[in-house]
Amino acid sequence: MELNEKARIDTSQVDDRRGSGGGGGIGGIPIPIGGGRGGIVGIIIAVLVALVGGGFGLNAATNGGEQGDNTSLEQKCSADDALQQLDCRNTLYVNSIQAYWRTALPQAFGEQYRATDTVFFSQAVNTACGQADSGVGPFYCPADAQVYIDLSFYRVLAQQLGAEGEFAQPYVLAHEYGHHVQNLLGTNEQVRRQQQRDPDNANALSVKLELQADCYAGAWAKNATGTADESGQKIFKSISEQDIAQAIDTAEKIGDDAISERANRPVNPDEFTHGSSAQRREWFTKGYETGDPKSCDTFSGAV
């Protein structure tokens, strides 16, 4: 993967709240087991269980309402060494993902794309889905339509989970923006209503939702080299097959079966909420190979 140093990093698509973390602590997280709530465990298990979800494990009781200060980020991402900075690179990934969907959503589904922020936070953050801390991992909150991430998560992803490749990072963000697309299309709300009507299939419906977000991430990855900043500068110079392999490797490492095995729990497909390693690999790959989000219909049949 090679980013274009001439591409403008649009920090207006990020809300930098790292200076206003709530300090909620990383260990005290309600962990969902098979869609419910379990005990309090350490950060690694917390990340494994809640990873890349649509807000599972959050207490939906408080509103967000915080606003960050992007001054430092703007200065950093205007410097000559901006692409050496983790937060600036991730901001550029967000720029690419949203540039893709501005074109792809109306083309594929006849709907206009509405941009949303990615919130960078440290330790803890208030959202319209409730307060969350870093152990929840990256997530999308449908109630305020924002993506949330503590960038220190990537150290856990690389050092603890073994997903060391750089392209794991844009994959994670593209998955979360897949949930935003589902929110815009009404898919998320339709699934939540189905889960209420048919609670016995709530986990299976959650799996379909998550696999579709993986597929959407794959569609972005296929088209990422065509995305550009507002002046027309390409954001990526190149994305290699090795980069795609890194995304697939990440998807496999966060499959529900891999999560269970790492947590020394029995593998029970009935408790899956995000999909097995094989399913996550399959649906990201389908999105990538077709490059077409219309191919990401995980709801019509078996997944």
Buried (B, 14 or more C-beta within 10 A) or exposed (E): BEBBEEBBBBBEBBBBBBEBBBEBEBEEBBBBBBBEEBEEBEBBBBBBBBBBBBBBBBEEEEEBEBEBEBEBBBEBBEEEEBBEBEBBBBBBBBBBBBBBBBEBBEEBBEEEBEBBBBBBBBBBBBBBBBBBBBBBBBBBBBBBBBBBBBBBBBEBBBEEBEBEBBBBBBBBBBBBBBBBBBBBBEBBEBBBEBBEEEEEEBBBBBBBBBBBBBBBBBBBBBBBBBBBBEEEEBBBEEBEEEBBEBBBBBBBBBBBBBBBEBBEEEEEBEBBBBBBBEBBBBBBBBBBEBBBBEBBEBBEEEB
